[in-house]
Amino acid sequence: MARLFGTDGVRGTANVELTAELALDLSVAAAHVLGEAGALKSGRPFAIVGRDPRASGEFLEAAVVAGLASAGIDVTLVDVVPTPAVAFLVDELNADLGVMISASHNPMQDNGIKFFSRGGVKLDDYLEDAIEARMGEHWERPYGDRVGRVRPDGQAVRKYIDHLTGSLAGARLDGLRVVLDCANGAASRTAVDAFTELGAEVTAIHNAPDGININDGCGSTHMESLVEKVRQTGADLGIALDGDADRCLAVDHEGDIVDGDKILAILAIALKEQHRLHADTLVATVMSNLGLINAMREHGIRVDQTKVGDRYVLESMNANGFALGGEQSGHVIINDYANTGDGTLTGLHLAARMVATGKTLRELASVMTVLPQALINVRGVDKLRAGIDNDVNQAVSAAAQRLGDSGRVLLRPSGTEPVVRVMVEAETQELADSIAGELADVVKHRLAL
């Protein structure tokens, strides 16, 4: 049986794989596991529960709240907020547990459930496994005054916005012309308010969520309309968020996309100049472009590479005290201010760097030269055999030797889909495409179901 938890919580098509019954059972099991692990305080533990604006989030929120309250946990509802807002509020309000109902950048019909433990950090794998193992078990139910109470917090959004604006320590964005693509998602209010309160001239697009239109042709996975709007308005900067606003991609004044790797490079150099980049180290994943590694080396910055997933980036950051980490997809963690990727926070600090240096985003991003990359998703294969098949391993080794120091090969089973990803970087796009195609053929032949 496949593991219920993926790289970023539990996800599935809402009301098909991810049902109200599953959400309730999951919440009860989480309450029990975290309680027995000492993660919940004695007396009256309480949880923060938020969601993105998907229609299915309404019934899933009700199920999650029912599960937690029935297990004796008080619940504070913060309504529609970004995922990083829930993480922040868990820490800020000293909550024992946080739950975010969102499928991030996925289509509207999907949804997901993410858990945060005390301090606003994602759960370790062993806790997720323990929760999964405890689902559906018989348990002694509290009753009377021992059941959890449920109350809304009308000030939660304001606390989060103040946190965002306060992270710039008095810096302002006055006069900076910014286009914000809010993906019709959870940050449709908070991102616009934060940038506006700091003095930016904001043009907001896709900021009218109706429960159905989240990520629909917009946001960080569909940046065409943002590129067009930046060019049309003559803006200095475009920021693309995703549905739950835990990632940020950018567009420069000429309409070129600045991905997560380039954003990391810009922020890493800024932090090093301020003597705030601990051990002169940036944390990135194995999917980051080799150009990032090369650019950081030229600036005396080491790159610690982890498995794919911002949770693994954060694990390395917490274990070693590193200040900055993230992914090419736009998950960026600035450890002084957040325990998870925060797209609005990232966008604010990127904009502040532009103001502080007087440089355009295009100039700042030129610090990194992206190596041509080919990525092929091979479907209809047994992804669990990707690392153990001898012929596949030999093909990967031969490709790596052929590229030498001028490129690299990565073969990785997806954490969320029945897919093996073949990624090749090389000096030319033609070479990258050629080697990736050859490897994909080997994978498809050797690992066919």
N, C-alpha and C positions, 0 to 999 in steps of 0.2 A: 504493500500500500504506500502511495506517495505521501511524503511529509506534508502535513496541513499548512505549516508555516513556510513561506517563501523567504526571499531575501529582504522583503519589506512588509512583514505581517501576513495576514491571511487575505487572499483575494479570490474573486470569482465573479461570475455573472450573478447579479443580485436577484434573489428569489429563485435561482436555479441551483448553483453550487453554494452560494452564500445566502442561506435562508435565515429567517428570524429564529428558527429553532437552533440552528448552529450558533448564531450570535449570542443567544441566551446561554446555551451550554458553555460556550467559550468563556463568557464573562464569569460564570459561576466557577469554572475550573481555575481561571486566573486568580480569582479572589482566594480560593483555597490554597493554591500553590504559593502565591506571594505571602499569604498569611503564615504558612508553615515555614517559609524560608526566612521569616523575620523581616520581610520587606514592608509589612503593615504594622502600624503602631497598635498597641493594646488600647482598649477603650473603643472610641468611635473613629475608625479609619474613614477617609473620604477620598473620592476620585473626581477628577476633572474629565468631563466628556464633551467632545466637540465633533463637528462634522463639516464636510464640504457641502455645497448646495445641491448635490444630486437628489432627485426625487426619492430614490430608494434609501437615502440616508435617514429619512424621516422614520420609516418603520424599523430600520436597523438600530437607530438610536434608541427607540422605545424598547427593543429587545435587549440591548446591552444594558440599559438602565435597569430594566426589570431583573436581569440576572445579578447585577451588582447589588442592588437594594435587597433582593431576596436573600443574598448571602451576608447581609448585615453591614454593607458599606454605604455610607452617605454619598450622595452624588450631587456635584455642582455642574449644572448645565451651562455651557458657554455658547451654545447655538453654532452658527456658521462662522468658523474662524480657520486660518491656515494651520496646517500641521505644526509648524514651529511655534505657533501661539500656544497650542496645548502643551508642548514640551516646556516652554517658558513659564506658563502658568502653574504647572505641576511644581516646578522649583520655587517660583515666586510665592506661591500660596502654601508651600510646605505640604502639598498633597501626597498621599501615599501611592497613588496610581493615576495614570492618565490613559484615556482611550480616544483615539482619533478614527473616525469613520470616513474613509476616503480611499479611492483607487488612483489618487495622484493624477498622472497624465493619461490614464487609460480612458477609453470611451465611456459615455454616460451610462450604458447598461451594466458596466462593471461596478463593483464596490469592494471595499476592503476594511479590515479592522487592524489597527496598530496599537500596541500597548507601550506605555512608558512607565518605568518604575520611579521610585522616589529620586528626586533631583532632575527629572525630565530626560532620562536616558532610556534608550531602547533596551529591550530584554536580551539577555544572553541566550545563546542557543539552548543551553541545558534547561533554562526555565521554560522556553517555548516547548521543548520536548516534554517536560513534566506536565505542562498545561494540557497538551494534546493527549497525554496518557491518562489524564484524570477526567476527561470529558465523559459524561453520561453515567458516572458512578453514583451509587446511593450515598446520600449525605444527610446529616442531621440539620434540619432547617431551624433558624431562629424564628421567634414569633413574639408578638406583643411589641414592647418598646425596643426590642433588639433588632427589628428590621431596619433597613436603611431608609433615610429620608431623601427626598429629591427637591432641589431648589435651583432656580436660575441665578446667574450672576450678571447683572446688567452692566457692571463696570469692567468686565474682563477685557473687552475690545479696547477700551481706553487705556488700560494698563499696558496692553501689548503695544499699542501705537506709541505711547510714551517711552517704552523700552527701545523701540526702533529709533526714534528721533534722538533719544539720549545717548545712543551708542556712538554718535558722531562727536560727542564731547564739545559741543558748542560750534562746530563747523557748520557752515550754511551752504545752500545750493542756489542762492539768489541768482536769478536770471538764466539759469541753465534750462534749456528747452528739452523736455523729456516726453517721449511717447511711452505710455504704459499699456501693454497688452495683458489684461488680467485673466484671460482664458475663460471668461464668464464663470470664474471660480471663487474660491474662498477668500481671496485677497482683493476682491473687487472694491471693497470699501477701504480696507486698512492700508493698502499700498498707495492709493491715491491720496489719502489723508496724510500719510507720513511724508511723501515727497512734497506735497503742497505746503505743509506746515514748516518745512525746511526751506521754503522760498523758491522751489523749482516751478517753472512754468509747465504745467502738466496738461498733456492731451491724452485722455484715457480712451481706449478702445476695448471692445469685448468685456465690458464691466457691468453688464446687466443680466446676471444669472436668473434663470427661470426654472431651474431644476432639471432642464432637458438639454440646454445648450452648452454645458461645460465641455471644454476642449474641442468643441465642434468647429473644425477649420480654423482654429486660433490657438494662441498660447505657444509654449516653447516647442511643441511638436509640429506646428503649422505656422511658420513665421512670415509667410508671403504678405499678409495684410499689414504686418508691422513694418516690414521693409518698405512697402509702398507708402505708408503713412509718414514714416521718417523722411523719405525723399520729398513727399508732397508738402510737408509742413516746414522743411528746412530745419528739423530738430537736430540738437547736438548728440542725442543719445536715444536709443530705443531699448526698452527692457521687456522681455517676454517671460512671464511666469507660467506655471502649469496649474492644474486644477486645485491643488492644495497648497500651492505657492512654496514648496520646499526646494524648488530649483529656479535658476535664473540663467537665461541666455541674453545676449545683447546684440545691438545693431549700431554700427558707427554712422557718422553723419552722411556717408556716401551710400549707405544701405547694405554694407557688407556685414555678415554675421560674425560675431565674436563668441566662440564657444567656451565651455567651461574650462578647458585647458588654458586658453589665453587669459581668461579672467583670473584663474589661479596664479598665472605667471605675474600679472600686473599687481595683484594684492600681495604676493610673496615678496616681490621687490620692494614694495612700499613698507611692509612690516620689517624687512631687514634694514632698510634705511632708518627706521624708527627704533631699531634695536629691540624689536618685539617678536622676532621670528626665532623661537627657541631652538637652539642647536643648529641654526641656519638650515632648518629642514622643513620641507613641504611634504605632505602626505597625499599621494594620488593612488589610483588603482592601476592594475595591469592594462586597462583599456586606454589609458592616457597616451596621447601621441608621443612618439619618440622625440619630436621637436620640442616638447616641454622639457624633457630630461636634458636635452642639449642646451636649451636656453638657460635653464637653471644652473647648469654646470658653469656656464660662462659668467654667471653672477655670483659664484661661490655658494650656491644653494644645493644641498643634497635632496634627492627625492626618494622617499620611502614608499615603495609600491605594495599595495595590499590586494586582496581579492576584491571582486566587483561588489559594490554595495556600500552605501554611506555608513552603515553600521560598522563595517570592518575598517573603514577610514577612521571612524571615531574611536574604535578600540585602540588603534595604534596611537592616536593623538592622546587619549587618556593615559595609556600605559607609559608614554614617554614624555608627556608634558608638551607636545607639539602644539603650535598655535593655529595652524592653518592646514586644511585638507579638503579634498573634494574629488569630483568626477567630471569627466568630459561632458556629460549630459547636463551639467549645471548645478548639481548638488555641491554647494560650497559651505563648509563649516568654519566659522571664525570663532575659535574656542573661547575668546574673551567674552563673547556675547551670546553664544548659542550652543546647545548640545546636539543640534541636528542641522541639516541643511535648511537655510532660510533665504528664499529668493529675494524678498524685499530688502532684507538686511544686506545681502550681497550687492544688490543694485544700488543701494544708498552709498555703500563704501566705494563702489566703483565710480559713482558720480562724484563723490568727495575727492577721490584721487585725481579726477580730471580737473576739478576746481583748484586743488592744492598745487598741481604742477603747471596749470595753464595749457596743458596739452589736450589734443583731441583724443578720442578713444582709439582712432585709427593709429595715431602715433604711439600710444601706449601699447597697443596690441602688436606692433611691429617688432617688439622684443623677441617674439617667437616665430619661427618659420615652421609651418606645418608640413610634415612629410606626407606625400601621397599615400592614401590608405584605401584598401579594398576590404569590404566586410561582406561575407556571404553567410546567410542563415540556411543551414542544411536541415530540411525537414524530413520526416518519415524515417528517422534513424533512432537507434537505442543510445540516447545521450549518456547513459550510465557507463557505457563501455568506451567512451571517448578517450579516457586516459590510460586504458589498459590494453587496447588492441595493438599488437606488435607492429603490424604493417602501417597503421596510422602514425604511431610514434616514430617509426623510421622515416616516413615521408616528411613529418614535421622537422626532424633533425636535419634531413638533407636540404630542406628549404632554408633553414636557419643558416647552415653552412654556406649555402649559395649567396645569401644576402650579406653575411659577415657583419661588420659593425655599422654598415650603412642602412640597415633595416632590421625588422624583426617579425616573428611569427607568433600568433597566439591562437590556440584552439581551446574553446571553452564551451561546456554545456550551459545552456541558459538556466537561470535559477527560477524562472517563472513560466517558461514555455517548453514544449517538447521539441527543442531545437538545439543543434550544435552550431556555434558561431565560429567561423573561420576568419581571422583578421590578419592581414599582411600589410606591413609598411615597407616602402622601398624608395629609392631615389627618384623613380619615375612612376607615373600612374600605370603605364603599360606593363611594367615589370610586376607591380603589386597585383594588378588584375590577373596576370598570367599565372603567377604562383598561387594566388588564392583559388583560382579556378581549378588548377591541378589538385590542390589539397582537398577542395570540396568534392571532387570526383572520387578521391580515395575514401573520404569519409562516407559518402553516399553508398559506395560499393561495399565497404567493409562492415559498416554498422547498420545496414539495411534491416528493417524489421521483417 
